[in-house]
Amino acid sequence: MKFKLLILFSLLVFSLSSFQIPAYQLARLKYNGGGDWYGNRTALINLITFCNQNLHTNFAPEEAIAEVGSPEIFNYPFVYMTGHGNVVFSAQEAQNLRRYLIGGGFLHIDDNYGLDKYVRVQMKKVFPELSFVELPVNHAVYNQKFKFSGGLPKIHEHDGKPAQGFALIWEGRIVCYYTYECDLGNGWEDFGTYPGDTEEKRVSALKMGANLVEYVLTH
């Protein structure tokens, strides 16, 4: 499976050039525990469109659904996880997710407000030896095609705290990036989904999402 992911990633890097390759999908993580894994329904589709237009990727226009414990997760280079509530990984699911991430996969966790206290515990099942570390504002993830000199943008207000971007780093590679107090995925949704949305915030969120995708494809 590791070999399969490495080949997949190599093909996707070529998609940043003028070459045409078969389309691959980005995926949404389906998990147990009762949390709304299906939240931000239009977010990933809009990010895919934005990346295809601005990074010249060739992703399939529709998102896939990847269950935590399924071998199908190895088909996807980038998996997006969101929600407000409870998350539960079984031992098998945690081990499967670990194999996926160590083998070249990438997980973006986006706290949609209320996910934090659950997902941190569950990710400890996946990587008991790792802890989330906050990335500095000069990190490469904020300096891809689009530049964010102040680090992760704040898209939606919740508790008035600053947006923070955390990472789990395995042998020098970011395998999981966690956006907290940011609500990046809300900014990817169709314009007008939330009262008070602005086009400026939405574009900022999409650019940051594109940076994540570009970082994954080139590192």
N, C-alpha and C positions, 0 to 999 in steps of 0.2 A: 504493500500500500504506500510505503514511503516513496518507492520508485515511481509509482503512478502519480503521486502528487508532484514530484520533482519534474516529471515530463510535462504535466499539466501546467505548472508554473512557467516552464521554459516557453511553451507555446503562447501563454498569455503575455509574456514579456514581448514576444514578437508582434503581438497585436497592437503594441504602442507605436509600431512603425506603419508603413504603408501596406504591408502584407495583409492579405485576407486569410483568415483561418476559421475553422468551424467555431460557432458560438459556444461559449460556456456560460453557466449560470452562477449568479450569486444566490445565496440561500439564507433563509430565516430559520433560526433554531426553534424547534418544538420541544418543550420540556414539560415535565409533570410537576405537580404541587398545587395546581389551581390558579397560578398566575396567568395573566393575559399575554401569552407569548405572541399572540396574533395582533397585538396593538400596533399603532402607527401603520395602518393597512396600506397606504399608498407610498410610504417612505422609501422602501427599497427599490420599488419600480421606478420612482422618480430619480433616485440616485443612479440607477443603471443607465437611464436615458441621458443624464447629465454626463456621466463618464464616457459613454459612447460618443457623445457630441464633442466633449472637450479634451478627453485623453485619447480618443481614437481607438478605444477598446472595441471589442466585438462581442459583448455579452448578449446572451439571449434577452429579449425585452421583458420576460416574465421572471419573477423570483421562483426559486425552488423551496420546498419545505424539507428540512433535514432534522430527523429525530436524533436526540443526543446519543442513543445507544445503537443506532443503525450503521451498518457499513456504508450506506449511501452517502454519509457525510464526507467520505473521502473523495467524492466526485467534485467537491466545491472548494475553490481556493480561498473564499471569503465567506464567513458565516456571521450573520447579524442576530443579536439577541436583545430583546427588549421586554418591557412589562412593568407593572406597578406592584405586583404581589409576590406570593410565595413561589419558591423554586425548590425542587427536590431532585437530586441525581441519585440513582441507585449506584451500588458499587460497580456494576457492569457498565452503566452509562458513564460514570466518572472515568473508568479505565479506557473506554472507547474514545471519549473526548480527549484524554491525555495522549493516546496513540496518534490521533488525528493531528493534534497540535505539535507534538514532537516530530511527527513525520512531514511537516511542512505546511500544515494548515494554519489558519488565522481566525480568531474569534474577536469580534467587536461587540462588547457589552455596552448597551446604552440604557442607563437608568432613566426610566420614564416617570420617576418619582415614586419611591416606595420599594424599589427593588434592592437597594443597597444592603440592608441587614440580612437578606436571604442569600443573595448571590455570592457575597464574600465567603460565607460558610461553605457553600457548595463548591466553589472554586478551590477551597482548601482540600476538598476530597480529591480534586483533580491533580493539584500540585501542592501536597502538604509541605514540601520543602521550600516553596516560594511564597513571597508576599508581594502585594501590589506596591509599586514605587511610583511616585509622581514624576512625570517627565518634565524636564526643564523647558522653558519657553524657546530655547534655541535648538531644541531637538529636531532631527531631520523630518519627523512626521509633520512638523509645522512649517517646513520649508521645502515643499515639493513644488509642483507647478504653481500653487497658490501660497503666498507668504502670510503667515500669521505671527507678527512680531511679538504680540502679547500672549501667544499660546492659544489654548482652546477657547473659541468664542462662546459667549453666554447667549443662548438662544431663547430660553424661557426662564422666567423667574419662578422660584418655588419658596425656598427659605431665605432668599437674599444672600446666599453664600456664593463665592466665586466659582466659576466652572473649573473643574480639575480633570486632567487626563492622566490616568494611572496605567501601568503596564505590568504584566508578568513576563519576565525575561528568562528564557531558557537557553543556556549556553551562548549567550550574547545576542540572541534573536528574540524580538518581541513576538510572543505567540498569542497574547491577548491584550487588547487595549480597551480600557474601561472609561467611559465618559460619565462623569458624575456632576450633578447640579448644572447640567448643560442642556439636556433634552435635544441632542443633535438630531435624532430621528424625527422629532416633531417638526423641525425646520425643513426636513426633506419632503414632508407631506404636501398635498395639493394646496396651493395658495388659497387662503381664506378658510382653511379648516378650523383655525383657532382665532377667536376674537383678539384683535390687537396685533395680529401678524403683520409684518412689513416685508416688502419684496427684498429689502436690503438684508434683513435677518435670514430670509430663506436662501438667498444666494450665498451668503456667508456659510450657512450650514452645509449646503451642497458642495461648496468649494472645499470645506474641511473634510467632508466625506470622500471627495475625489482624492484629496491628499492621502487619506488612509488607504484607498485602493491602490494608488500609484506606489505608495511606500511598500505595500505588500508585494506588488508585482516586481519590484526592482531591488528588494533586499532579501 
